[in-house]
Amino acid sequence: MTKTATTNIGWIITTIRELGISTADLAKASGIRRPSIEAIERGRATTAKERHDIAAGFAWIANHGVKA
């Protein structure tokens, strides 16, 4: 069974969006499917792997630009 966090990280994705990074950009850079990112934005609990992948995707975009 995969553990999920009850912490809402939707605010992180909102911040990413304010920086001009779209859901499609984040999905491509993180490897997380777009519907999952959209569900996380709406407050769905996340797994440790999803949180890691979102952070890694954001870091990749920050280092290489929005075009993932």
Residue pairs with C-beta under 8 A, 6 or more apart in sequence:
2 47
2 49
3 47
3 48
4 45
4 46
4 47
5 45
5 46
5 47
5 48
5 51
6 45
7 45
7 46
8 43
9 40
9 46
9 51
9 54
10 40
10 41
10 42
10 43
12 54
13 26
13 37
13 40
13 41
13 54
14 41
16 26
16 58
17 23
20 66
21 58
21 61
21 66
22 66
23 34
23 37
23 38
23 41
24 34
25 61
25 66
25 67
25 68
26 32
26 37
26 54
26 57
26 58
26 61
26 68
27 33
27 34
27 37
27 57
28 57
28 68
29 56
29 57
29 58
29 60
29 61
29 68
30 37
30 53
30 54
30 56
30 57
30 58
30 60
31 53
31 57
32 50
32 53
32 54
32 57
36 50
37 54
40 46
40 50
40 54
46 54
57 68
60 68
61 68
